[in-house]
Amino acid sequence: MSSPGEAFQEQEFTIVSKREKKRITQEGVDKLRAKPGWDPTTFRSERPEDTLQSLNQNKRTQSAYETECDLCGELRKQNDDPTALCEVHLKEVLGF
């Protein structure tokens, strides 16, 4: 059985030029960019203000639909529309 030091001494090392390192790196970058969602040039994040506004809107919408309102239930039955809201909850969803 050989010791770790002997195994290290037996390994061959090749010298890689800077040009070759750049080529290898570029190949890796190209492979990553080929994967969906990994190309930073096509990724555009929303502005923080837009993200916050979207989160607030989602919260208002979720809150309005989770509320058990008799008037909303009647409107849904009358209109055969599972998304129908009464005037109060509709204003809440719209942010008024």
C-alpha positions as YAML, in Angstrom:
chain: A
units: angstrom
residues:
- id: 1
  name: MET
  ca: [0.00, 0.00, 0.00]
- id: 2
  name: SER
  ca: [1.39, 3.38, -0.93]
- id: 3
  name: SER
  ca: [1.30, 6.49, 1.18]
- id: 4
  name: PRO
  ca: [-0.41, 9.70, 0.00]
- id: 5
  name: GLY
  ca: [3.00, 11.27, -0.57]
- id: 6
  name: GLU
  ca: [4.02, 8.51, -2.98]
- id: 7
  name: ALA
  ca: [0.76, 8.82, -4.93]
- id: 8
  name: PHE
  ca: [1.36, 12.55, -5.29]
- id: 9
  name: GLN
  ca: [4.87, 11.98, -6.60]
- id: 10
  name: GLU
  ca: [3.59, 9.51, -9.22]
- id: 11
  name: GLN
  ca: [1.09, 11.94, -10.78]
- id: 12
  name: GLU
  ca: [2.09, 13.66, -13.97]
- id: 13
  name: PHE
  ca: [1.49, 17.35, -14.29]
- id: 14
  name: THR
  ca: [1.08, 19.11, -17.60]
- id: 15
  name: ILE
  ca: [1.80, 22.73, -18.10]
- id: 16
  name: VAL
  ca: [-1.13, 24.58, -19.61]
- id: 17
  name: SER
  ca: [-0.61, 27.86, -21.38]
- id: 18
  name: LYS
  ca: [-2.69, 30.93, -20.63]
- id: 19
  name: ARG
  ca: [-4.28, 30.63, -24.07]
- id: 20
  name: GLU
  ca: [-5.30, 27.02, -23.35]
- id: 21
  name: LYS
  ca: [-6.71, 28.01, -19.94]
- id: 22
  name: LYS
  ca: [-8.81, 30.72, -21.59]
- id: 23
  name: ARG
  ca: [-10.06, 28.25, -24.21]
- id: 24
  name: ILE
  ca: [-11.02, 25.69, -21.55]
- id: 25
  name: THR
  ca: [-12.75, 28.37, -19.50]
- id: 26
  name: GLN
  ca: [-14.65, 29.67, -22.53]
- id: 27
  name: GLU
  ca: [-15.83, 26.14, -23.36]
- id: 28
  name: GLY
  ca: [-17.22, 25.82, -19.82]
- id: 29
  name: VAL
  ca: [-18.92, 29.21, -20.06]
- id: 30
  name: ASP
  ca: [-20.46, 28.29, -23.42]
- id: 31
  name: LYS
  ca: [-21.81, 25.04, -21.98]
- id: 32
  name: LEU
  ca: [-23.40, 26.91, -19.06]
- id: 33
  name: ARG
  ca: [-24.92, 29.57, -21.30]
- id: 34
  name: ALA
  ca: [-26.46, 26.81, -23.42]
- id: 35
  name: LYS
  ca: [-28.47, 25.66, -20.39]
- id: 36
  name: PRO
  ca: [-31.85, 27.36, -19.89]
- id: 37
  name: GLY
  ca: [-31.66, 30.25, -17.43]
- id: 38
  name: TRP
  ca: [-27.86, 30.40, -17.27]
- id: 39
  name: ASP
  ca: [-27.20, 33.16, -19.80]
- id: 40
  name: PRO
  ca: [-26.71, 36.42, -17.88]
- id: 41
  name: THR
  ca: [-27.02, 38.51, -21.06]
- id: 42
  name: THR
  ca: [-30.64, 37.43, -21.54]
- id: 43
  name: PHE
  ca: [-31.62, 37.58, -17.87]
- id: 44
  name: ARG
  ca: [-33.36, 40.78, -16.91]
- id: 45
  name: SER
  ca: [-34.57, 41.17, -13.36]
- id: 46
  name: GLU
  ca: [-37.46, 43.39, -12.44]
- id: 47
  name: ARG
  ca: [-36.90, 46.66, -10.69]
- id: 48
  name: PRO
  ca: [-37.34, 46.32, -6.92]
- id: 49
  name: GLU
  ca: [-40.32, 48.68, -7.07]
- id: 50
  name: ASP
  ca: [-42.06, 46.49, -9.65]
- id: 51
  name: THR
  ca: [-41.40, 43.38, -7.59]
- id: 52
  name: LEU
  ca: [-42.80, 45.02, -4.47]
- id: 53
  name: GLN
  ca: [-45.89, 46.23, -6.33]
- id: 54
  name: SER
  ca: [-46.46, 42.74, -7.72]
- id: 55
  name: LEU
  ca: [-46.13, 41.17, -4.27]
- id: 56
  name: ASN
  ca: [-48.61, 43.68, -2.83]
- id: 57
  name: GLN
  ca: [-51.07, 42.98, -5.64]
- id: 58
  name: ASN
  ca: [-50.78, 39.22, -5.14]
- id: 59
  name: LYS
  ca: [-51.39, 39.64, -1.41]
- id: 60
  name: ARG
  ca: [-54.50, 41.79, -2.01]
- id: 61
  name: THR
  ca: [-55.87, 39.33, -4.57]
- id: 62
  name: GLN
  ca: [-55.22, 36.31, -2.37]
- id: 63
  name: SER
  ca: [-56.80, 38.03, 0.62]
- id: 64
  name: ALA
  ca: [-59.94, 38.95, -1.32]
- id: 65
  name: TYR
  ca: [-60.47, 35.42, -2.65]
- id: 66
  name: GLU
  ca: [-59.78, 33.76, 0.70]
- id: 67
  name: THR
  ca: [-62.41, 35.87, 2.46]
- id: 68
  name: GLU
  ca: [-65.74, 34.07, 2.82]
- id: 69
  name: CYS
  ca: [-68.24, 36.71, 1.77]
- id: 70
  name: ASP
  ca: [-71.92, 35.85, 1.26]
- id: 71
  name: LEU
  ca: [-72.32, 38.51, -1.41]
- id: 72
  name: CYS
  ca: [-69.31, 37.21, -3.37]
- id: 73
  name: GLY
  ca: [-70.73, 33.69, -3.12]
- id: 74
  name: GLU
  ca: [-74.10, 34.83, -4.48]
- id: 75
  name: LEU
  ca: [-72.45, 36.68, -7.38]
- id: 76
  name: ARG
  ca: [-70.40, 33.61, -8.25]
- id: 77
  name: LYS
  ca: [-73.51, 31.44, -8.35]
- id: 78
  name: GLN
  ca: [-75.57, 33.98, -10.33]
- id: 79
  name: ASN
  ca: [-72.87, 34.59, -12.93]
- id: 80
  name: ASP
  ca: [-71.47, 31.05, -12.92]
- id: 81
  name: ASP
  ca: [-68.07, 32.70, -12.47]
- id: 82
  name: PRO
  ca: [-65.73, 31.33, -9.78]
- id: 83
  name: THR
  ca: [-63.75, 34.59, -9.83]
- id: 84
  name: ALA
  ca: [-66.64, 37.01, -9.27]
- id: 85
  name: LEU
  ca: [-66.22, 39.45, -6.38]
- id: 86
  name: CYS
  ca: [-68.55, 41.84, -4.63]
- id: 87
  name: GLU
  ca: [-67.92, 45.57, -4.97]
- id: 88
  name: VAL
  ca: [-66.04, 45.81, -1.66]
- id: 89
  name: HIS
  ca: [-63.62, 42.99, -2.48]
- id: 90
  name: LEU
  ca: [-63.25, 44.09, -6.08]
- id: 91
  name: LYS
  ca: [-62.11, 47.53, -4.87]
- id: 92
  name: GLU
  ca: [-59.71, 45.83, -2.48]
- id: 93
  name: VAL
  ca: [-58.16, 43.80, -5.33]
- id: 94
  name: LEU
  ca: [-57.91, 46.90, -7.51]
- id: 95
  name: GLY
  ca: [-56.16, 48.76, -4.70]
- id: 96
  name: PHE
  ca: [-58.84, 51.37, -3.99]
...
